[in-house]
Amino acid sequence: MDMPELALFVARASSEEEGWQDYLRNSLLYTRNVYVRHYGPLSEELPFLVFAQSSNRRFPSDPVPRTITALLTRGRETGRPVVLVINGWDGLSTNPIVLVDLFEAWINEVDITLRVFAGNPRRFFEVSVVHAIEAIRGDYEDDDEAPVLPSDTKIFVDKVHAYYLMGITRNSSPPSAAVPRGESRLNGLSEARSSPSEIGDGGYSPSMEDPL
């Protein structure tokens, strides 16, 4: 029997504009509703993780790495797979070093998946974290027999590299301000307002756009 997954919903804002926590919270409520319709009921509802900082910056000592590490620890101890449901391709981080630091120690101990809610129309992209980290580290760059990346994972790796290169020359966001539950305007690369009718409560829900 498969163990029930631990699903953490994550959204990022580029900066702390007024109402950013409520904005991101509403966006994740919408994402979670779509997720449940697609994948079925959650085994439990974890608090949303929302934060504000550039996607290219390293995480300081704040709730982002602590929350994710605590979840991965729980996954290892219980044998349950861990899923991070991310609003947008750059909704967690587009810094290759940050991603490797965050997941590298866990990929052989925990079944980790990213499900990225993006595209137009939006859908969930299934990203294998172990394959993504191997590709980001360049494990197979000179290997003619390198395994072929799953299509969604390849898109994610390509997006990370592209966003990171773009951000190197224009990263001017303030330091991180994370909270364990709330919402904000997602970064300008991947977010625009959606019709309030998409959520049903008159709030805002981000629409993920792919400029690349």
N, C-alpha and C positions, 0 to 999 in steps of 0.2 A: 504494500500500500504506500502510495506517495505521501510524503510529509507535506502538510500545508505550508505554503510560502509565507514569508514575512515581507510585506510590501510597504515600502516607505515612499510617500509622494513628496517630490522636491521641486521647488521653483526658485528662480533667482531674479533679482532686479539689479540693474546696473548701478543705481544710486538710490538714496533714500528720499524720493519725492514724497510729497504729502499723501498719506493714505496708502503707501506702498504695501504695508502688511495686509490690509483688508483686500487690496486688489489681488494680491497673489493668493490669498486664502480663497477668494471666490473662484479664481482660475483653477485651483486645485480641487475645489468641490465639483466643478464641472468635469475636470479630467477624471476624478474618481468615479463619478456617475457613469461616464462613458466606459471606463475600465471595467466596472462591475457588469455592465451590460455585455461587454465583450468576453471577459474571462470568467465571470461568475462571482458569487459572493466572496468577500474577503474573510479570511479566517479570524482576523481581528483588525480593528481600526487603530493604526498608530498615529500619533500626532503628526501633522504636516511639518515639513522642514522648509522654511523659507529664509532667505538671506539676501543681503545687498552688497555686491562688490563686482568688479570687473571679472569676466570669465577667465582672463589670462593671469590674474594674480594668484599667488600662493595663499592658502588658507592660513590665517594667524591662529592663535589658540582660542578658538571660539566653538560654538555648538556644531558647526558643520562636520569637521573631522571626528569630534567626540561622539556625535550622534550616530554617524555611519559606522564608526569603529565599534560602538556598543552593540549596534544591530548585527554586525558581522560576528562579534563574539557570541552573541546569542544564537546566531545561526550555526556556528561551529559546535556549541555546547548541546544544541537540541537536534542537530542533523537536518534542520529545515533550510530549504533554499531561500536566498535573499534576493528580492527584486527591488530595484530603485526605479520608480516611475518618474520620469523627468519631463518637465514642460519645455520642449524645444531642444535642439541639438546642443546649444550652449547653455542649457539650464543648470548644469552642475559645474563643469570646468572645461576649458579648452586648452589648459596648460598641460602638455604631455608629462612633465615632471610631477605635477600634482596628482594626475591620474595614476601614474605608476606608484608613487608613494602611498596613495590611498588604498590601492587594491593589491599590489604585488605580493604582499605577505600572506594574502588570504586565498589566492586563486587555486591553490592546491588543497585547501581545507574546507572551503565553502563554495557551494554552487551559486554563483552570482550572475544576475542578468540585469541589464538596463533595458527598460522599455521606454522609448523616447516617443512622446506624443508630439508629432510634427507633421509637416507636409500640407498640401492644399489639394483636396480636403485632408483634414488631419486624420492621422491613423497612428497606431502603435508600431514602432520599429523595434524588432527584437535583436538586442546586441549582446553577444557573448563576451563577457568581461575577460575571460581567460584568453580568448583569441585576440581581443582588442589590445590587451596589455602586451602580448607577445609581438603584435604588429607595431605598436608604438615604440617598444624597446628596440625594434629592428632585429628580432631574433632570426628572421629568415631572409634578410635582405640579399645575401649572397648565396642563397640556397636554391638551386634550380628545381629541387623537389619540394619546395615549401608548400604547405597545405594551402588550398584556396580558401580565402576568408568567406564566411557566409555573407550574402549580399548586404544585409542590413548592417552587419558589423563593419564591412568595408566602407559603407557610406559614413558611418560614425567616425572611423579613423580618418577618412579624407576630410570630413568637416572639422575635426579637431585640428589637423595640420593647417587647414586653410584659415580658420578663425584665429589660430595662434599667430600666424604670419601677419594677418591683417591687424591684429591687436598690438603687435610689437611697436608699430609706429604711431598708434593713436590711443594708447592706454592712459586715461587720465581720471579713472574712477576713484572714489574715496575708499578708505579701508573698509574691511568687512563689518557688517552689523547683522549678525544672525540671531534669529529667535526660533524657538521650537515650533511655533505655530503662527501663521499669519499670511499676508500677501502683498505684492508690489507690482509695479510695472516691470515686466520682464524686459531684458535688454533689447536695445533697438535693433539688433541683428535679426531677432527671431520673433518679435511680437508686435501685434497690432490689436486694437480693440475689436471684439466681436459684437454681434447684436446681443442686447440684453436678453432676448428671447431664448438664447442658447442655454442659459442657466435656469431661467424660470423664476428667479427671485429678483429680477431687475438689476442684478449686479453686473460686473464686467467679467468677461472671460477672454483670455488672450488667444489670438489666432496666430498660429505658427507659420511664418513665411520663410522660404528658403531662397535667399538672394544669390546663393552660389550655384 
